[in-house]
Amino acid sequence: MIKDLLQTCLDSVLYEKGVYVHEQKKSGPDADEYVVYSMSGDTKESFADDEATVKSANVTVKYFYRESKLGNYASKVKVREIETLIYETLEDNGFECLGPFDSGDIDGIGYMVTIFECKYWRVV
């Protein structure tokens, strides 16, 4: 459910911009920018007799973009616009987000990475 929501909400705003969203790892042809997400947990946060059980899912969203996009002002602005779009879309769809965190080229593959750490709360 959460992965479907995440994929759908991000695809709805990023696909038209040519930024594709992948679960766990990127697949397909090389791209100038893309998003990868993963879910690291789904735990009970609170429960009691005759009370609803609340679960919290921890989600990490990573926005990868070529280092060359930092080479001029116009492309830097586009990167920041995508970061804002990702953040606002996640928040608008019920995710509680920390970030964005600029992490640099953490994998040493020529892509800069912006990380969003999120929680998604729901009653089960």
A tleap script that builds the chain and sets N, CA, C and O, in Angstrom:
source leaprc.protein.ff14SB
mol = sequence {
  NMET ILE LYS ASP LEU LEU GLN THR CYS LEU
  ASP SER VAL LEU TYR GLU LYS GLY VAL TYR
  VAL HIE GLU GLN LYS LYS SER GLY PRO ASP
  ALA ASP GLU TYR VAL VAL TYR SER MET SER
  GLY ASP THR LYS GLU SER PHE ALA ASP ASP
  GLU ALA THR VAL LYS SER ALA ASN VAL THR
  VAL LYS TYR PHE TYR ARG GLU SER LYS LEU
  GLY ASN TYR ALA SER LYS VAL LYS VAL ARG
  GLU ILE GLU THR LEU ILE TYR GLU THR LEU
  GLU ASP ASN GLY PHE GLU CYS LEU GLY PRO
  PHE ASP SER GLY ASP ILE ASP GLY ILE GLY
  TYR MET VAL THR ILE PHE GLU CYS LYS TYR
  TRP ARG VAL CVAL
}
set mol.1.N position { 0.808 -1.189 0.000 }
set mol.1.CA position { 0.000 0.000 0.000 }
set mol.1.C position { 0.861 1.266 0.000 }
set mol.1.O position { 0.649 2.164 -0.815 }
set mol.2.N position { 1.835 1.335 0.919 }
set mol.2.CA position { 2.661 2.534 1.034 }
set mol.2.C position { 3.550 2.686 -0.195 }
set mol.2.O position { 3.713 3.787 -0.722 }
set mol.3.N position { 4.123 1.574 -0.647 }
set mol.3.CA position { 4.982 1.638 -1.835 }
set mol.3.C position { 4.175 2.066 -3.055 }
set mol.3.O position { 4.667 2.831 -3.883 }
set mol.4.N position { 2.941 1.579 -3.174 }
set mol.4.CA position { 2.078 1.986 -4.288 }
set mol.4.C position { 1.770 3.474 -4.223 }
set mol.4.O position { 1.809 4.168 -5.239 }
set mol.5.N position { 1.462 3.962 -3.023 }
set mol.5.CA position { 1.188 5.390 -2.838 }
set mol.5.C position { 2.415 6.220 -3.211 }
set mol.5.O position { 2.305 7.216 -3.927 }
set mol.6.N position { 3.558 5.812 -2.732 }
set mol.6.CA position { 4.805 6.530 -3.005 }
set mol.6.C position { 5.106 6.564 -4.500 }
set mol.6.O position { 5.414 7.619 -5.054 }
set mol.7.N position { 5.018 5.420 -5.141 }
set mol.7.CA position { 5.288 5.337 -6.584 }
set mol.7.C position { 4.309 6.211 -7.359 }
set mol.7.O position { 4.714 6.962 -8.246 }
set mol.8.N position { 3.035 6.116 -7.031 }
set mol.8.CA position { 2.002 6.860 -7.751 }
set mol.8.C position { 2.147 8.369 -7.576 }
set mol.8.O position { 2.088 9.119 -8.551 }
set mol.9.N position { 2.335 8.810 -6.338 }
set mol.9.CA position { 2.396 10.261 -6.118 }
set mol.9.C position { 3.646 10.862 -6.751 }
set mol.9.O position { 3.577 11.954 -7.314 }
set mol.10.N position { 4.780 10.180 -6.674 }
set mol.10.CA position { 5.990 10.717 -7.299 }
set mol.10.C position { 5.915 10.649 -8.824 }
set mol.10.O position { 6.311 11.594 -9.507 }
set mol.11.N position { 5.410 9.538 -9.358 }
set mol.11.CA position { 5.244 9.434 -10.822 }
set mol.11.C position { 4.341 10.537 -11.358 }
set mol.11.O position { 4.583 11.069 -12.442 }
set mol.12.N position { 3.304 10.879 -10.605 }
set mol.12.CA position { 2.330 11.858 -11.089 }
set mol.12.C position { 2.939 13.238 -11.321 }
set mol.12.O position { 2.422 14.001 -12.138 }
set mol.13.N position { 4.016 13.578 -10.628 }
set mol.13.CA position { 4.631 14.893 -10.810 }
set mol.13.C position { 5.990 14.841 -11.501 }
set mol.13.O position { 6.423 15.839 -12.078 }
set mol.14.N position { 6.669 13.697 -11.453 }
set mol.14.CA position { 8.023 13.634 -12.007 }
set mol.14.C position { 8.101 13.030 -13.402 }
set mol.14.O position { 8.986 13.384 -14.180 }
set mol.15.N position { 7.193 12.128 -13.726 }
set mol.15.CA position { 7.250 11.427 -15.014 }
set mol.15.C position { 7.239 12.400 -16.188 }
set mol.15.O position { 8.009 12.245 -17.136 }
set mol.16.N position { 6.366 13.401 -16.122 }
set mol.16.CA position { 6.266 14.380 -17.211 }
set mol.16.C position { 7.526 15.229 -17.348 }
set mol.16.O position { 7.739 15.859 -18.384 }
set mol.17.N position { 8.352 15.249 -16.322 }
set mol.17.CA position { 9.610 15.993 -16.353 }
set mol.17.C position { 10.780 15.107 -16.760 }
set mol.17.O position { 11.926 15.556 -16.781 }
set mol.18.N position { 10.490 13.839 -17.084 }
set mol.18.CA position { 11.528 12.907 -17.501 }
set mol.18.C position { 12.348 12.339 -16.359 }
set mol.18.O position { 13.429 11.792 -16.578 }
set mol.19.N position { 11.836 12.466 -15.133 }
set mol.19.CA position { 12.510 11.912 -13.958 }
set mol.19.C position { 11.730 10.661 -13.558 }
set mol.19.O position { 10.569 10.744 -13.157 }
set mol.20.N position { 12.381 9.502 -13.670 }
set mol.20.CA position { 11.692 8.247 -13.412 }
set mol.20.C position { 11.962 7.758 -11.991 }
set mol.20.O position { 13.038 7.976 -11.436 }
set mol.21.N position { 10.967 7.095 -11.421 }
set mol.21.CA position { 10.988 6.661 -10.031 }
set mol.21.C position { 11.121 5.144 -9.991 }
set mol.21.O position { 10.407 4.428 -10.693 }
set mol.22.N position { 12.056 4.656 -9.148 }
set mol.22.CA position { 12.340 3.229 -9.054 }
set mol.22.C position { 12.308 2.779 -7.602 }
set mol.22.O position { 12.676 3.529 -6.698 }
set mol.23.N position { 11.861 1.544 -7.390 }
set mol.23.CA position { 11.907 0.958 -6.058 }
set mol.23.C position { 13.238 0.227 -5.879 }
set mol.23.O position { 13.618 -0.572 -6.735 }
set mol.24.N position { 13.934 0.480 -4.807 }
set mol.24.CA position { 15.178 -0.159 -4.389 }
set mol.24.C position { 16.404 0.197 -5.238 }
set mol.24.O position { 17.420 0.622 -4.688 }
set mol.25.N position { 16.330 0.033 -6.564 }
set mol.25.CA position { 17.477 0.382 -7.406 }
set mol.25.C position { 17.017 0.768 -8.798 }
set mol.25.O position { 15.961 0.335 -9.259 }
set mol.26.N position { 17.822 1.589 -9.465 }
set mol.26.CA position { 17.488 2.051 -10.803 }
set mol.26.C position { 17.626 0.906 -11.794 }
set mol.26.O position { 18.534 0.080 -11.695 }
set mol.27.N position { 16.715 0.877 -12.740 }
set mol.27.CA position { 16.804 -0.081 -13.831 }
set mol.27.C position { 16.566 0.670 -15.134 }
set mol.27.O position { 16.060 1.792 -15.121 }
set mol.28.N position { 16.921 0.068 -16.238 }
set mol.28.CA position { 16.692 0.696 -17.529 }
set mol.28.C position { 17.884 1.503 -18.008 }
set mol.28.O position { 18.978 1.414 -17.450 }
set mol.29.N position { 17.659 2.291 -19.046 }
set mol.29.CA position { 18.756 3.050 -19.659 }
set mol.29.C position { 19.303 4.143 -18.743 }
set mol.29.O position { 18.666 4.555 -17.773 }
set mol.30.N position { 20.503 4.591 -19.087 }
set mol.30.CA position { 21.144 5.666 -18.341 }
set mol.30.C position { 20.270 6.909 -18.372 }
set mol.30.O position { 19.557 7.146 -19.347 }
set mol.31.N position { 20.322 7.703 -17.309 }
set mol.31.CA position { 19.492 8.903 -17.206 }
set mol.31.C position { 20.283 10.011 -16.535 }
set mol.31.O position { 21.193 9.750 -15.749 }
set mol.32.N position { 19.926 11.257 -16.850 }
set mol.32.CA position { 20.579 12.396 -16.210 }
set mol.32.C position { 20.132 12.564 -14.766 }
set mol.32.O position { 20.878 13.080 -13.935 }
set mol.33.N position { 18.915 12.127 -14.471 }
set mol.33.CA position { 18.386 12.222 -13.116 }
set mol.33.C position { 17.308 11.161 -12.930 }
set mol.33.O position { 16.623 10.779 -13.879 }
set mol.34.N position { 17.170 10.694 -11.698 }
set mol.34.CA position { 16.168 9.680 -11.370 }
set mol.34.C position { 15.980 9.640 -9.857 }
set mol.34.O position { 16.754 10.236 -9.108 }
set mol.35.N position { 14.944 8.933 -9.419 }
set mol.35.CA position { 14.624 8.802 -7.999 }
set mol.35.C position { 14.572 7.321 -7.639 }
set mol.35.O position { 14.040 6.504 -8.390 }
set mol.36.N position { 15.134 6.989 -6.477 }
set mol.36.CA position { 15.060 5.631 -5.947 }
set mol.36.C position { 14.511 5.730 -4.527 }
set mol.36.O position { 14.934 6.586 -3.751 }
set mol.37.N position { 13.567 4.850 -4.190 }
set mol.37.CA position { 13.014 4.851 -2.834 }
set mol.37.C position { 13.095 3.458 -2.231 }
set mol.37.O position { 13.143 2.454 -2.942 }
set mol.38.N position { 13.108 3.421 -0.908 }
set mol.38.CA position { 13.075 2.152 -0.196 }
set mol.38.C position { 12.316 2.343 1.113 }
set mol.38.O position { 12.243 3.445 1.657 }
set mol.39.N position { 11.757 1.248 1.601 }
set mol.39.CA position { 11.026 1.279 2.863 }
set mol.39.C position { 11.792 0.402 3.840 }
set mol.39.O position { 12.006 -0.783 3.584 }
set mol.40.N position { 12.208 0.989 4.965 }
set mol.40.CA position { 13.079 0.259 5.878 }
set mol.40.C position { 12.360 -0.326 7.096 }
set mol.40.O position { 12.980 -1.029 7.894 }
set mol.41.N position { 11.106 -0.056 7.247 }
set mol.41.CA position { 10.408 -0.625 8.399 }
set mol.41.C position { 8.946 -0.277 8.414 }
set mol.41.O position { 8.506 0.669 7.761 }
set mol.42.N position { 8.213 -1.037 9.153 }
set mol.42.CA position { 6.780 -0.809 9.321 }
set mol.42.C position { 6.434 -1.314 10.713 }
set mol.42.O position { 6.094 -2.484 10.889 }
set mol.43.N position { 6.520 -0.429 11.703 }
set mol.43.CA position { 6.422 -0.848 13.098 }
set mol.43.C position { 5.212 -0.258 13.794 }
set mol.43.O position { 4.709 0.800 13.415 }
set mol.44.N position { 4.752 -0.963 14.822 }
set mol.44.CA position { 3.672 -0.452 15.667 }
set mol.44.C position { 4.240 0.649 16.538 }
set mol.44.O position { 5.274 0.470 17.180 }
set mol.45.N position { 3.580 1.762 16.561 }
set mol.45.CA position { 4.027 2.886 17.379 }
set mol.45.C position { 3.245 2.989 18.682 }
set mol.45.O position { 3.801 3.361 19.715 }
set mol.46.N position { 1.953 2.658 18.636 }
set mol.46.CA position { 1.158 2.709 19.865 }
set mol.46.C position { -0.047 1.800 19.717 }
set mol.46.O position { -0.574 1.613 18.621 }
set mol.47.N position { -0.465 1.250 20.822 }
set mol.47.CA position { -1.659 0.426 20.827 }
set mol.47.C position { -2.172 0.312 22.254 }
set mol.47.O position { -1.422 0.460 23.218 }
set mol.48.N position { -3.440 0.051 22.361 }
set mol.48.CA position { -4.060 -0.123 23.680 }
set mol.48.C position { -5.405 -0.807 23.478 }
set mol.48.O position { -5.945 -0.812 22.372 }
set mol.49.N position { -5.938 -1.380 24.537 }
set mol.49.CA position { -7.248 -2.018 24.447 }
set mol.49.C position { -8.281 -0.998 23.991 }
set mol.49.O position { -8.317 0.131 24.479 }
set mol.50.N position { -9.102 -1.405 23.068 }
set mol.50.CA position { -10.176 -0.577 22.537 }
set mol.50.C position { -9.686 0.700 21.848 }
set mol.50.O position { -10.462 1.636 21.659 }
set mol.51.N position { -8.430 0.744 21.481 }
set mol.51.CA position { -7.876 1.880 20.744 }
set mol.51.C position { -7.309 1.377 19.419 }
set mol.51.O position { -6.893 0.225 19.294 }
set mol.52.N position { -7.306 2.261 18.448 }
set mol.52.CA position { -6.760 1.894 17.143 }
set mol.52.C position { -5.251 1.696 17.235 }
set mol.52.O position { -4.571 2.389 17.991 }
set mol.53.N position { -4.747 0.768 16.477 }
set mol.53.CA position { -3.311 0.554 16.401 }
set mol.53.C position { -2.739 1.460 15.321 }
set mol.53.O position { -3.283 1.541 14.220 }
set mol.54.N position { -1.654 2.133 15.633 }
set mol.54.CA position { -1.007 3.036 14.688 }
set mol.54.C position { 0.311 2.413 14.262 }
set mol.54.O position { 1.074 1.933 15.099 }
set mol.55.N position { 0.583 2.418 12.947 }
set mol.55.CA position { 1.847 1.913 12.437 }
set mol.55.C position { 2.591 3.045 11.757 }
set mol.55.O position { 1.995 3.978 11.218 }
set mol.56.N position { 3.900 2.938 11.797 }
set mol.56.CA position { 4.759 3.936 11.194 }
set mol.56.C position { 5.713 3.243 10.228 }
set mol.56.O position { 6.424 2.315 10.615 }
set mol.57.N position { 5.730 3.688 8.977 }
set mol.57.CA position { 6.663 3.155 7.985 }
set mol.57.C position { 7.768 4.174 7.767 }
set mol.57.O position { 7.500 5.367 7.623 }
set mol.58.N position { 8.997 3.709 7.743 }
set mol.58.CA position { 10.144 4.559 7.465 }
set mol.58.C position { 10.511 4.416 5.994 }
set mol.58.O position { 10.730 3.309 5.501 }
set mol.59.N position { 10.574 5.537 5.310 }
set mol.59.CA position { 10.824 5.544 3.873 }
set mol.59.C position { 11.995 6.478 3.576 }
set mol.59.O position { 12.096 7.564 4.147 }
set mol.60.N position { 12.869 6.048 2.685 }
set mol.60.CA position { 13.969 6.892 2.214 }
set mol.60.C position { 13.786 7.114 0.720 }
set mol.60.O position { 13.612 6.167 -0.047 }
set mol.61.N position { 13.827 8.383 0.320 }
set mol.61.CA position { 13.727 8.752 -1.093 }
set mol.61.C position { 15.033 9.442 -1.461 }
set mol.61.O position { 15.455 10.386 -0.793 }
set mol.62.N position { 15.673 8.963 -2.533 }
set mol.62.CA position { 16.931 9.551 -2.995 }
set mol.62.C position { 16.755 10.073 -4.422 }
set mol.62.O position { 16.329 9.346 -5.319 }
set mol.63.N position { 17.090 11.335 -4.605 }
set mol.63.CA position { 17.056 11.978 -5.922 }
set mol.63.C position { 18.493 12.061 -6.430 }
set mol.63.O position { 19.323 12.767 -5.858 }
set mol.64.N position { 18.777 11.332 -7.514 }
set mol.64.CA position { 20.097 11.305 -8.132 }
set mol.64.C position { 20.100 12.221 -9.358 }
set mol.64.O position { 19.157 12.207 -10.149 }
set mol.65.N position { 21.154 13.010 -9.510 }
set mol.65.CA position { 21.312 13.839 -10.707 }
set mol.65.C position { 22.795 13.958 -11.030 }
set mol.65.O position { 23.648 13.962 -10.143 }
set mol.66.N position { 23.077 14.055 -12.327 }
set mol.66.CA position { 24.481 14.131 -12.759 }
set mol.66.C position { 25.171 15.342 -12.140 }
set mol.66.O position { 24.584 16.416 -12.009 }
set mol.67.N position { 26.405 15.145 -11.771 }
set mol.67.CA position { 27.205 16.215 -11.182 }
set mol.67.C position { 27.308 17.412 -12.114 }
set mol.67.O position { 27.427 18.548 -11.655 }
set mol.68.N position { 27.264 17.171 -13.401 }
set mol.68.CA position { 27.370 18.252 -14.393 }
set mol.68.C position { 26.197 19.233 -14.303 }
set mol.68.O position { 26.300 20.357 -14.797 }
set mol.69.N position { 25.096 18.830 -13.686 }
set mol.69.CA position { 23.947 19.728 -13.539 }
set mol.69.C position { 24.252 20.895 -12.596 }
set mol.69.O position { 23.495 21.864 -12.544 }
set mol.70.N position { 25.335 20.807 -11.866 }
set mol.70.CA position { 25.729 21.898 -10.977 }
set mol.70.C position { 26.656 22.888 -11.691 }
set mol.70.O position { 27.158 23.834 -11.083 }
set mol.71.N position { 26.875 22.656 -12.985 }
set mol.71.CA position { 27.820 23.467 -13.745 }
set mol.71.C position { 27.352 24.856 -14.123 }
set mol.71.O position { 28.174 25.725 -14.414 }
set mol.72.N position { 26.052 25.084 -14.126 }
set mol.72.CA position { 25.562 26.434 -14.448 }
set mol.72.C position { 24.296 26.734 -13.633 }
set mol.72.O position { 23.635 25.838 -13.109 }
set mol.73.N position { 23.998 28.006 -13.554 }
set mol.73.CA position { 22.901 28.476 -12.711 }
set mol.73.C position { 21.547 27.890 -13.115 }
set mol.73.O position { 20.774 27.463 -12.257 }
set mol.74.N position { 21.259 27.869 -14.412 }
set mol.74.CA position { 19.949 27.405 -14.883 }
set mol.74.C position { 19.694 25.946 -14.493 }
set mol.74.O position { 18.595 25.610 -14.051 }
set mol.75.N position { 20.690 25.082 -14.651 }
set mol.75.CA position { 20.484 23.680 -14.305 }
set mol.75.C position { 20.445 23.478 -12.786 }
set mol.75.O position { 19.757 22.580 -12.300 }
set mol.76.N position { 21.179 24.307 -12.037 }
set mol.76.CA position { 21.093 24.251 -10.571 }
set mol.76.C position { 19.671 24.582 -10.114 }
set mol.76.O position { 19.131 23.932 -9.219 }
set mol.77.N position { 19.077 25.591 -10.732 }
set mol.77.CA position { 17.708 25.990 -10.384 }
set mol.77.C position { 16.745 24.844 -10.663 }
set mol.77.O position { 15.841 24.590 -9.867 }
set mol.78.N position { 16.925 24.147 -11.786 }
set mol.78.CA position { 16.045 23.013 -12.117 }
set mol.78.C position { 16.186 21.891 -11.094 }
set mol.78.O position { 15.194 21.269 -10.714 }
set mol.79.N position { 17.410 21.630 -10.648 }
set mol.79.CA position { 17.629 20.612 -9.611 }
set mol.79.C position { 16.877 21.002 -8.346 }
set mol.79.O position { 16.192 20.166 -7.757 }
set mol.80.N position { 16.992 22.243 -7.923 }
set mol.80.CA position { 16.312 22.703 -6.705 }
set mol.80.C position { 14.796 22.644 -6.869 }
set mol.80.O position { 14.081 22.364 -5.907 }
set mol.81.N position { 14.299 22.907 -8.082 }
set mol.81.CA position { 12.856 22.805 -8.340 }
set mol.81.C position { 12.374 21.367 -8.182 }
set mol.81.O position { 11.308 21.129 -7.615 }
set mol.82.N position { 13.153 20.406 -8.682 }
set mol.82.CA position { 12.779 18.994 -8.536 }
set mol.82.C position { 12.804 18.601 -7.057 }
set mol.82.O position { 11.907 17.897 -6.593 }
set mol.83.N position { 13.814 19.045 -6.319 }
set mol.83.CA position { 13.873 18.753 -4.880 }
set mol.83.C position { 12.634 19.288 -4.161 }
set mol.83.O position { 12.042 18.593 -3.335 }
set mol.84.N position { 12.249 20.509 -4.474 }
set mol.84.CA position { 11.059 21.111 -3.864 }
set mol.84.C position { 9.806 20.344 -4.251 }
set mol.84.O position { 8.934 20.107 -3.415 }
set mol.85.N position { 9.715 19.958 -5.515 }
set mol.85.CA position { 8.561 19.203 -6.004 }
set mol.85.C position { 8.448 17.860 -5.280 }
set mol.85.O position { 7.352 17.462 -4.884 }
set mol.86.N position { 9.554 17.172 -5.107 }
set mol.86.CA position { 9.543 15.892 -4.389 }
set mol.86.C position { 9.063 16.107 -2.950 }
set mol.86.O position { 8.173 15.401 -2.477 }
set mol.87.N position { 9.652 17.076 -2.265 }
set mol.87.CA position { 9.293 17.349 -0.871 }
set mol.87.C position { 7.810 17.686 -0.737 }
set mol.87.O position { 7.112 17.107 0.095 }
set mol.88.N position { 7.333 18.617 -1.551 }
set mol.88.CA position { 5.931 19.035 -1.460 }
set mol.88.C position { 4.975 17.908 -1.797 }
set mol.88.O position { 3.924 17.782 -1.169 }
set mol.89.N position { 5.320 17.089 -2.776 }
set mol.89.CA position { 4.469 15.960 -3.159 }
set mol.89.C position { 4.384 14.941 -2.035 }
set mol.89.O position { 3.303 14.435 -1.732 }
set mol.90.N position { 5.509 14.639 -1.421 }
set mol.90.CA position { 5.497 13.704 -0.296 }
set mol.90.C position { 4.648 14.245 0.853 }
set mol.90.O position { 3.808 13.529 1.397 }
set mol.91.N position { 4.864 15.490 1.218 }
set mol.91.CA position { 4.095 16.109 2.307 }
set mol.91.C position { 2.600 16.152 1.980 }
set mol.91.O position { 1.769 15.867 2.842 }
set mol.92.N position { 2.260 16.503 0.750 }
set mol.92.CA position { 0.852 16.581 0.334 }
set mol.92.C position { 0.155 15.225 0.359 }
set mol.92.O position { -1.073 15.162 0.430 }
set mol.93.N position { 0.925 14.140 0.302 }
set mol.93.CA position { 0.359 12.796 0.282 }
set mol.93.C position { 0.498 12.078 1.623 }
set mol.93.O position { 0.391 10.853 1.689 }
set mol.94.N position { 0.736 12.841 2.689 }
set mol.94.CA position { 0.699 12.280 4.026 }
set mol.94.C position { 2.024 11.808 4.597 }
set mol.94.O position { 2.055 11.262 5.699 }
set mol.95.N position { 3.118 12.005 3.874 }
set mol.95.CA position { 4.424 11.623 4.394 }
set mol.95.C position { 4.974 12.777 5.236 }
set mol.95.O position { 4.862 13.941 4.854 }
set mol.96.N position { 5.557 12.451 6.361 }
set mol.96.CA position { 6.200 13.437 7.221 }
set mol.96.C position { 7.695 13.378 6.894 }
set mol.96.O position { 8.352 12.375 7.171 }
set mol.97.N position { 8.231 14.452 6.305 }
set mol.97.CA position { 9.585 14.402 5.743 }
set mol.97.C position { 10.600 15.236 6.494 }
set mol.97.O position { 10.304 16.320 6.997 }
set mol.98.N position { 11.795 14.702 6.554 }
set mol.98.CA position { 12.979 15.437 6.958 }
set mol.98.C position { 13.808 15.615 5.689 }
set mol.98.O position { 13.836 14.733 4.831 }
set mol.99.N position { 14.457 16.717 5.577 }
set mol.99.CA position { 15.258 16.933 4.373 }
set mol.99.C position { 14.661 18.053 3.575 }
set mol.99.O position { 13.690 18.668 4.015 }
set mol.100.N position { 15.193 18.334 2.444 }
set mol.100.CA position { 16.196 17.527 1.751 }
set mol.100.C position { 17.601 17.680 2.341 }
set mol.100.O position { 17.972 18.735 2.855 }
set mol.101.N position { 18.364 16.594 2.248 }
set mol.101.CA position { 19.752 16.586 2.667 }
set mol.101.C position { 20.631 16.406 1.440 }
set mol.101.O position { 20.514 15.400 0.741 }
set mol.102.N position { 21.494 17.349 1.173 }
set mol.102.CA position { 22.430 17.257 0.057 }
set mol.102.C position { 23.578 16.358 0.483 }
set mol.102.O position { 24.340 16.707 1.385 }
set mol.103.N position { 23.708 15.205 -0.157 }
set mol.103.CA position { 24.694 14.209 0.270 }
set mol.103.C position { 25.896 14.094 -0.654 }
set mol.103.O position { 26.788 13.284 -0.401 }
set mol.104.N position { 25.939 14.882 -1.712 }
set mol.104.CA position { 27.071 14.799 -2.635 }
set mol.104.C position { 27.060 13.501 -3.422 }
set mol.104.O position { 26.013 12.872 -3.576 }
set mol.105.N position { 28.209 13.103 -3.913 }
set mol.105.CA position { 28.355 11.875 -4.707 }
set mol.105.C position { 28.686 10.721 -3.769 }
set mol.105.O position { 29.818 10.238 -3.749 }
set mol.106.N position { 27.701 10.280 -2.994 }
set mol.106.CA position { 27.948 9.285 -1.943 }
set mol.106.C position { 28.352 7.918 -2.471 }
set mol.106.O position { 29.010 7.156 -1.762 }
set mol.107.N position { 27.971 7.589 -3.709 }
set mol.107.CA position { 28.302 6.283 -4.266 }
set mol.107.C position { 29.530 6.322 -5.169 }
set mol.107.O position { 29.982 5.275 -5.633 }
set mol.108.N position { 30.077 7.504 -5.427 }
set mol.108.CA position { 31.237 7.629 -6.302 }
set mol.108.C position { 30.941 7.262 -7.746 }
set mol.108.O position { 31.800 6.714 -8.437 }
set mol.109.N position { 29.709 7.565 -8.215 }
set mol.109.CA position { 29.314 7.181 -9.574 }
set mol.109.C position { 29.054 8.379 -10.482 }
set mol.109.O position { 28.534 8.224 -11.586 }
set mol.110.N position { 29.417 9.576 -10.016 }
set mol.110.CA position { 29.219 10.773 -10.832 }
set mol.110.C position { 27.837 11.394 -10.702 }
set mol.110.O position { 27.505 12.326 -11.434 }
set mol.111.N position { 27.038 10.891 -9.786 }
set mol.111.CA position { 25.713 11.450 -9.520 }
set mol.111.C position { 25.697 12.052 -8.123 }
set mol.111.O position { 26.145 11.429 -7.160 }
set mol.112.N position { 25.181 13.260 -8.025 }
set mol.112.CA position { 24.950 13.877 -6.731 }
set mol.112.C position { 23.626 13.311 -6.200 }
set mol.112.O position { 22.774 12.880 -6.976 }
set mol.113.N position { 23.463 13.317 -4.878 }
set mol.113.CA position { 22.275 12.713 -4.278 }
set mol.113.C position { 21.662 13.658 -3.247 }
set mol.113.O position { 22.356 14.225 -2.404 }
set mol.114.N position { 20.355 13.808 -3.340 }
set mol.114.CA position { 19.591 14.506 -2.316 }
set mol.114.C position { 18.700 13.467 -1.647 }
set mol.114.O position { 17.990 12.718 -2.319 }
set mol.115.N position { 18.744 13.430 -0.318 }
set mol.115.CA position { 18.015 12.401 0.435 }
set mol.115.C position { 16.866 13.028 1.225 }
set mol.115.O position { 17.004 14.088 1.836 }
set mol.116.N position { 15.726 12.332 1.190 }
set mol.116.CA position { 14.555 12.688 1.990 }
set mol.116.C position { 14.247 11.495 2.885 }
set mol.116.O position { 13.987 10.400 2.386 }
set mol.117.N position { 14.272 11.692 4.194 }
set mol.117.CA position { 13.879 10.655 5.146 }
set mol.117.C position { 12.438 10.947 5.542 }
set mol.117.O position { 12.114 12.069 5.934 }
set mol.118.N position { 11.571 9.943 5.441 }
set mol.118.CA position { 10.145 10.162 5.671 }
set mol.118.C position { 9.553 9.106 6.593 }
set mol.118.O position { 10.074 7.999 6.726 }
set mol.119.N position { 8.451 9.486 7.224 }
set mol.119.CA position { 7.609 8.555 7.980 }
set mol.119.C position { 6.209 8.657 7.405 }
set mol.119.O position { 5.758 9.722 6.982 }
set mol.120.N position { 5.546 7.528 7.402 }
set mol.120.CA position { 4.152 7.506 6.985 }
set mol.120.C position { 3.354 6.814 8.078 }
set mol.120.O position { 3.537 5.624 8.337 }
set mol.121.N position { 2.476 7.560 8.709 }
set mol.121.CA position { 1.665 7.056 9.828 }
set mol.121.C position { 0.297 6.637 9.303 }
set mol.121.O position { -0.290 7.292 8.442 }
set mol.122.N position { -0.197 5.513 9.855 }
set mol.122.CA position { -1.551 5.091 9.485 }
set mol.122.C position { -2.163 4.229 10.582 }
set mol.122.O position { -1.469 3.561 11.348 }
set mol.123.N position { -3.468 4.271 10.625 }
set mol.123.CA position { -4.227 3.446 11.560 }
set mol.123.C position { -4.503 2.120 10.882 }
set mol.123.O position { -4.943 2.079 9.733 }
set mol.124.N position { -4.242 1.034 11.599 }
set mol.124.CA position { -4.500 -0.300 11.033 }
set mol.124.C position { -5.489 -1.069 11.865 }
set mol.124.O position { -5.820 -2.208 11.535 }
savepdb mol mol.pdb
quit
